[in-house]
Amino acid sequence: MSTQPPSPSRTDSLIEYPCRFPIKVMGAKAEGFVHAVTTVARQFDPTFDAASIELRESKGGNYLGVTITINATSREQLDELYRTLSTHPMVKVVL
């Protein structure tokens, strides 16, 4: 009789909460893009500090990478933040 360890459930996580968690958001370099990302970040982390934002332009200058670091309190919070950012019309990719 072999005993197998239980399969990990959705609630298992390698992340220990609360923690600082960086998220990279990419979109077209357009007026209001950084503000839009910041607004979403504050919806999920009221303590979000805009001074922590890191920006990186694409080689051609058409796209902008915005790295935000939020205070993550749960997997549900992160999942919903990723969903909200991913569906924003100005956002192309969320990592």
Secondary structure by P-SEA (a helix, b strand, c coil): ccccccccccccccccccbbbbbbbbcccccaaaaaaaaaaaaaccccccccbbbbbcccccbbbbbbbcccccaaaaaaaaaaaaacccccccc
